[in-house]
Amino acid sequence: MVQIKNEFRSKMRLLAGWLCLLILLTAANASRAAEVSPLTISRLIDQRLGIDAANNSQFASDAEFLRRVTLDLAGRIPTIVEVHEYLSNTSESRRIEAIDRLMHSGVHYRNMATFWRRAWVPQADTPEFDSVTDDFERWLIHRLQKGARYDELVVEVLTLDHANNLPASTTPIGFYDANLAKPENLAASATRAFLGINLDCAQCHDHPFSRWTREQFWQTAAFFAEPQVNDKSQTQPPKVRVPDTEMEYEPALLTKSKIEWPQKLDSVNLRLILVDWMKVNEDQLLAKNAVNRLWAHYFGEAIIEPVDDLSRDEVQTGDRARLLNDLSAAFIASNYDLDMLTEGIVSSNAYRLSSSPSGTISQSESDPDAPGPFRITRATVRGLTGEQLYDSLQTAANLPSERRDVGGRSDRSQMNEFASRFYIENAFSAERSITQALTLMNGSFVNELTTKQGNMMLASLLSSPFMSFDEKIDTVFIAVLGRHARADELQVVKQSFESHKNTTPESHLGNLFWVLVNSSEFNTNH
């Protein structure tokens, strides 16, 4: 009996010890996660880029900042009410308040759903696969609103049982549809979209300047094939055959890590092996790719260009690589929290730099691969995407967007058609084509917005006898450009109106609206 009691006490002491260790480990993990905040991320960015917070002359004006952050977070320009409220706010925390308001709005999730869909399923921007856009973005909106972590989204995409997907369900099935469910297409798209690795060239041959081989490409493609069944009805890893050859390959990780095969292998847990490796590989490419793409969204250019070639040896060292490594480590420590990373980026002093020239441009700023410190001295002027342009025109006219229902089954035909005409691949190098310029100048959609019947903002001004004509002109500037009209602009507009005395007030204001929406200031995010 005594021996039994002693053994019991010994086991209890051992259990207590394990519990203490578990509590300590849990607390340590929680502490590390708590150490990461938007403030630590923004300070990290400013420190790495050498931004002097005391030099206010380098920063954008309040109106410029509000327009920039609203376009980036909400995908549209600010409303008249938002401009007035922000410009009248003298609080030191006004930027953080605006960021918080925008990030917790439905339009932010809708905007980011479009961003990630374009990064993950770029084929949907072509007429052949545009049918997958709505369902894929609807799934993304739903998951982002629920606070899904970035790694969770990737797992859900890559482990979807697409063969048994229910037609009416909200899933990322579009990823498979856009890749025709072919292993080679899925491998190329998955590595490019989620790891920033370009395996395309390795599909057909070993490129002399590429890190990746043809064998590695088809070994990755094998993760997207169906497992085979042997004579004993046991599942085993699949083999994929290279077209027009006798070569066959089984699944293998790019780092040649040993794979522990599950006893029962199916297509879902086969791809889960690949996803688990994506999250733990020492290069941390899953996090780096997400950070690099988000940086490109908010700054116009990625930290490492091109965004789909992060594995190049020459971009593994230097200031840019160190910044990407540090931000990726913070992103992982935050448990892949997209909101935290986003808030940290847009609340940094680097993000609110003015786009106006402020001295000479450093070599590292003009050349992503240049040696020396990585510095940003001004914001990059970016062209608006088709979706941003459409929603901004609607906002300027005080009209609801066709995408107003973020749960979304509204008719998007007009928006889709308009946005497709203004598709841009690189926002920082976007230039309007002649067709696009003519669409803005003479298109039926824009022309309708120059009338009180098609523009609620103009209709409201024309039915407001208590406002002076100067105030009405200024309101059009605020609605379209997000700022008050300057004295010289007000004078030029009034002189133009006075020289055409037979023109009605509706035509005057409609013409002013037309001129402003066709200006480079409206068509860019600066």
TIGUGU-139576 format. One line per 5 residues: their letters; for each residue x, z, y of C-alpha. Coordinates in steps of 0.05 Angstrom, whole numbers, always signed. Layout:
N
A = X Z Y  ...
REM end
This chain:
526
MVQIK = +0 +0 +0  +56 +18 +48  +91 -47 +32  +27 -87 +47  +19 -51 +114
NEFRS = +91 -65 +133  +83 -139 +116  +19 -141 +157  +54 -109 +217  +112 -157 +210
KMRLL = +65 -217 +209  +27 -191 +269  +92 -181 +308  +113 -252 +289  +45 -279 +310
AGWLC = +49 -241 +376  +118 -271 +388  +92 -341 +376  +33 -328 +422  +79 -304 +477
LLILL = +122 -367 +468  +60 -411 +470  +36 -376 +534  +105 -384 +566  +109 -458 +548
TAANA = +38 -471 +574  +54 -434 +638  +118 -473 +646  +82 -539 +637  +28 -518 +686
SRAAE = +81 -496 +735  +116 -563 +731  +50 -599 +743  +34 -553 +801  +101 -568 +833
VSPLT = +80 -641 +842  +33 -652 +900  +18 -708 +950  +62 -671 +999  +122 -669 +953
ISRLI = +113 -743 +938  +108 -762 +1012  +169 -720 +1029  +208 -751 +973  +192 -821 +999
DQRLG = +211 -804 +1071  +275 -770 +1049  +296 -829 +1005  +281 -879 +1060  +312 -838 +1116
IDAAN = +249 -835 +1159  +257 -791 +1220  +189 -757 +1229  +207 -736 +1300  +212 -808 +1326
NSQFA = +139 -823 +1341  +156 -890 +1374  +167 -921 +1306  +97 -906 +1281  +34 -948 +1285
SDAEF = -20 -929 +1334  -81 -890 +1311  -123 -953 +1311  -71 -992 +1271  -63 -936 +1220
LRRVT = -138 -929 +1209  -146 -1003 +1199  -87 -1006 +1151  -107 -947 +1109  -180 -968 +1106
LDLAG = -162 -1038 +1083  -114 -1010 +1030  -159 -955 +1004  -229 -984 +1015  -215 -1058 +1014
RIPTI = -248 -1069 +1082  -237 -1056 +1156  -265 -992 +1186  -335 -991 +1215  -349 -980 +1289
VEVHE = -370 -908 +1275  -306 -895 +1235  -263 -923 +1291  -297 -881 +1345  -294 -817 +1304
YLSNT = -221 -826 +1286  -197 -845 +1356  -234 -785 +1385  -202 -738 +1334  -141 -703 +1364
SESRR = -128 -659 +1304  -58 -662 +1273  -93 -669 +1205  -135 -730 +1224  -94 -777 +1180
IEAID = -101 -732 +1119  -176 -724 +1133  -185 -799 +1137  -146 -810 +1073  -186 -756 +1036
RLMHS = -252 -786 +1060  -233 -856 +1039  -204 -836 +972  -267 -800 +951  -313 -857 +969
GVHYR = -344 -905 +920  -312 -964 +955  -242 -937 +940  -255 -939 +865  -285 -1008 +870
NMATF = -225 -1032 +910  -175 -1003 +861  -215 -1031 +802  -204 -1100 +831  -130 -1085 +842
WRRAW = -117 -1061 +771  -160 -1116 +740  -118 -1167 +777  -54 -1134 +752  -78 -1128 +680
VPQAD = -122 -1189 +672  -97 -1241 +722  -129 -1296 +681  -196 -1273 +709  -177 -1305 +775
TPEFD = -183 -1373 +743  -249 -1409 +732  -238 -1409 +657  -241 -1334 +651  -277 -1310 +714
SVTDD = -335 -1287 +670  -294 -1226 +647  -285 -1199 +718  -349 -1161 +729  -352 -1124 +663
FERWL = -278 -1105 +665  -282 -1080 +736  -346 -1043 +721  -310 -1006 +665  -252 -990 +711
IHRLQ = -297 -964 +766  -332 -918 +717  -267 -890 +689  -235 -882 +757  -296 -845 +783
KGARY = -290 -798 +723  -218 -782 +743  -185 -817 +683  -110 -813 +683  -69 -876 +684
DELVV = -42 -867 +614  -113 -856 +589  -134 -923 +618  -77 -959 +584  -93 -926 +517
EVLTL = -166 -946 +523  -148 -1018 +538  -97 -1026 +483  -133 -988 +428  -202 -1018 +438
DHANN = -234 -1039 +372  -250 -1107 +402  -273 -1136 +335  -330 -1085 +332  -344 -1080 +406
LPAST = -418 -1073 +423  -441 -1130 +470  -479 -1084 +517  -424 -1030 +522  -380 -1019 +583
TPIGF = -310 -1030 +555  -245 -1067 +573  -262 -1122 +524  -244 -1172 +579  -170 -1160 +565
YDANL = -179 -1189 +496  -226 -1244 +517  -178 -1268 +571  -122 -1270 +519  -166 -1304 +467
AKPEN = -151 -1244 +422  -87 -1279 +399  -29 -1232 +381  +22 -1273 +420  -21 -1275 +483
LAASA = -37 -1201 +479  +36 -1182 +469  +58 -1222 +530  +2 -1195 +573  +9 -1123 +550
TRAFL = +84 -1119 +562  +78 -1154 +630  +17 -1114 +654  +35 -1044 +629  +111 -1044 +624
GINLD = +134 -1094 +676  +170 -1134 +621  +169 -1209 +619  +173 -1232 +547  +144 -1301 +558
CAQCH = +210 -1339 +553  +226 -1304 +487  +163 -1331 +454  +195 -1398 +439  +270 -1386 +440
DHPFS = +326 -1337 +455  +341 -1347 +529  +416 -1339 +546  +402 -1296 +607  +344 -1254 +578
RWTRE = +350 -1185 +549  +294 -1199 +499  +298 -1242 +437  +248 -1286 +402  +249 -1238 +344
QFWQT = +229 -1180 +390  +173 -1220 +420  +140 -1234 +353  +153 -1163 +328  +114 -1139 +389
AAFFA = +59 -1191 +376  +52 -1164 +306  +22 -1099 +334  -39 -1140 +355  -49 -1172 +287
EPQVN = -95 -1145 +232  -62 -1101 +179  -55 -1133 +110  -84 -1107 +45  -40 -1109 -18
DKSQT = -60 -1117 -91  -75 -1042 -96  -124 -1045 -37  -74 -1008 +7  -64 -1027 +79
QPPKV = +5 -1046 +103  +36 -1072 +167  +17 -1143 +184  +63 -1202 +188  +56 -1256 +241
RVPDT = +84 -1326 +231  +118 -1363 +287  +80 -1429 +297  +112 -1490 +265  +163 -1447 +228
EMEYE = +170 -1407 +164  +191 -1344 +202  +148 -1282 +196  +156 -1215 +231  +128 -1145 +221
PALLT = +114 -1097 +279  +176 -1066 +310  +187 -1029 +375  +230 -1060 +429  +279 -1001 +425
KSKIE = +282 -1007 +349  +257 -936 +342  +236 -918 +272  +161 -923 +261  +124 -870 +220
WPQKL = +68 -910 +189  +1 -874 +179  -26 -870 +108  -87 -910 +127  -69 -966 +174
DSVNL = -120 -1004 +216  -116 -1047 +278  -130 -990 +326  -79 -939 +301  -29 -997 +294
RLILV = -34 -1010 +369  -34 -935 +382  +37 -933 +354  +57 -983 +408  +21 -944 +463
DWMKV = +51 -878 +442  +120 -910 +446  +103 -937 +516  +91 -866 +540  +154 -835 +511
NEDQL = +208 -889 +513  +268 -866 +553  +263 -921 +605  +195 -894 +626  +171 -965 +639
LAKNA = +98 -947 +635  +104 -900 +695  +154 -944 +732  +110 -1005 +726  +49 -968 +754
VNRLW = +89 -938 +812  +122 -1005 +828  +55 -1042 +829  +21 -988 +872  +80 -989 +920
AHYFG = +72 -1065 +927  -2 -1055 +942  +10 -1005 +998  +76 -1032 +1026  +68 -1107 +1015
EAIIE = +130 -1113 +971  +149 -1075 +908  +208 -1028 +904  +236 -1074 +850  +219 -1148 +854
PVDDL = +193 -1184 +815  +143 -1132 +789  +143 -1161 +719  +218 -1158 +707  +236 -1084 +710
SRDEV = +283 -1086 +651  +337 -1127 +684  +405 -1092 +680  +421 -1106 +754  +361 -1066 +779
QTGDR = +377 -1003 +740  +423 -974 +793  +422 -966 +869  +376 -935 +920  +315 -975 +899
ARLLN = +323 -956 +826  +333 -883 +845  +270 -882 +887  +230 -914 +831  +259 -865 +781
DLSAA = +242 -805 +824  +171 -828 +839  +160 -845 +766  +184 -776 +745  +136 -744 +795
FIASN = +80 -789 +769  +93 -767 +697  +98 -693 +719  +29 -700 +752  +0 -723 +685
YDLDM = -6 -795 +710  -52 -775 +767  -66 -839 +806  -101 -802 +863  -42 -756 +873
LTEGI = +7 -814 +874  -36 -854 +921  -47 -797 +970  +28 -782 +969  +45 -854 +986
VSSNA = -6 -865 +1042  +7 -797 +1074  +81 -810 +1080  +113 -827 +1147  +141 -890 +1115
YRLSS = +71 -916 +1104  +51 -907 +1177  +110 -945 +1207  +91 -997 +1258  +96 -1071 +1240
SPSGT = +125 -1086 +1308  +201 -1100 +1308  +241 -1038 +1324  +313 -1062 +1324  +352 -1100 +1271
ISQSE = +328 -1106 +1199  +376 -1077 +1148  +403 -1122 +1094  +371 -1080 +1040  +303 -1088 +1074
SDPDA = +308 -1164 +1076  +340 -1171 +1007  +312 -1128 +950  +376 -1136 +909  +424 -1123 +966
PGPFR = +475 -1066 +959  +474 -1007 +1005  +420 -957 +1023  +347 -977 +1017  +314 -970 +1084
ITRAT = +247 -991 +1115  +245 -996 +1190  +176 -1028 +1199  +113 -1043 +1161  +105 -1110 +1126
VRGLT = +51 -1156 +1155  +5 -1175 +1097  -49 -1227 +1089  -118 -1202 +1068  -141 -1218 +998
GEQLY = -205 -1257 +989  -244 -1194 +972  -216 -1157 +1032  -233 -1215 +1078  -304 -1222 +1053
DSLQT = -319 -1147 +1056  -287 -1142 +1124  -329 -1198 +1152  -391 -1164 +1125  -368 -1097 +1155
AANLP = -353 -1128 +1223  -424 -1157 +1224  -453 -1089 +1202  -479 -1120 +1138  -476 -1088 +1069
SERRD = -427 -1118 +1020  -455 -1153 +958  -412 -1103 +920  -447 -1044 +953  -470 -1017 +885
VGGRS = -406 -991 +854  -441 -985 +788  -452 -1057 +799  -499 -1110 +774  -513 -1140 +843
DRSQM = -509 -1214 +856  -436 -1228 +872  -440 -1303 +872  -427 -1313 +947  -370 -1262 +948
NEFAS = -338 -1291 +886  -341 -1362 +913  -313 -1341 +980  -258 -1296 +951  -235 -1349 +903
RFYIE = -221 -1395 +961  -175 -1343 +992  -137 -1322 +931  -65 -1301 +947  -10 -1282 +898
NAFSA = +38 -1247 +946  +6 -1212 +1005  +71 -1208 +1045  +82 -1284 +1042  +10 -1307 +1048
ERSIT = -5 -1365 +1094  -73 -1396 +1105  -80 -1466 +1079  -116 -1519 +1119  -177 -1513 +1073
QALTL = -179 -1437 +1082  -172 -1443 +1158  -228 -1494 +1160  -272 -1448 +1117  -263 -1392 +1168
MNGSF = -274 -1438 +1228  -330 -1482 +1203  -357 -1451 +1139  -431 -1437 +1136  -419 -1363 +1118
VNELT = -377 -1349 +1180  -421 -1392 +1225  -481 -1352 +1204  -446 -1289 +1226  -441 -1315 +1297
TKQGN = -517 -1309 +1306  -560 -1249 +1316  -601 -1269 +1255  -539 -1265 +1211  -501 -1210 +1247
MMLAS = -533 -1141 +1254  -478 -1118 +1301  -492 -1174 +1350  -567 -1164 +1344  -558 -1091 +1361
LLSSP = -515 -1106 +1422  -564 -1158 +1448  -621 -1108 +1443  -583 -1053 +1480  -599 -1058 +1554
FMSFD = -565 -992 +1569  -496 -1022 +1552  -457 -1061 +1604  -429 -1129 +1585  -359 -1100 +1586
EKIDT = -380 -1047 +1536  -411 -1101 +1491  -347 -1141 +1493  -307 -1079 +1476  -354 -1064 +1418
VFIAV = -342 -1132 +1388  -267 -1119 +1391  -277 -1051 +1356  -322 -1082 +1303  -274 -1139 +1286
LGRHA = -204 -1113 +1302  -215 -1038 +1298  -190 -1024 +1368  -212 -1025 +1441  -201 -1089 +1481
RADEL = -140 -1087 +1525  -150 -1097 +1600  -118 -1166 +1599  -162 -1187 +1540  -224 -1161 +1574
QVVKQ = -207 -1200 +1636  -195 -1266 +1598  -261 -1259 +1560  -300 -1244 +1623  -269 -1304 +1659
SFESH = -288 -1348 +1601  -359 -1323 +1602  -365 -1332 +1678  -340 -1404 +1673  -398 -1420 +1626
KNTTP = -457 -1391 +1664  -508 -1432 +1627  -488 -1402 +1560  -534 -1348 +1533  -508 -1277 +1520
ESHLG = -519 -1289 +1446  -474 -1350 +1446  -421 -1314 +1488  -417 -1255 +1440  -423 -1300 +1379
NLFWV = -366 -1343 +1404  -324 -1281 +1417  -338 -1257 +1346  -317 -1326 +1319  -252 -1325 +1359
LVNSS = -233 -1255 +1336  -247 -1266 +1261  -204 -1329 +1264  -146 -1292 +1296  -83 -1273 +1257
EFNTN = -96 -1201 +1276  -161 -1200 +1236  -133 -1240 +1178  -74 -1194 +1166  -62 -1122 +1148
H = -8 -1099 +1197
REM end
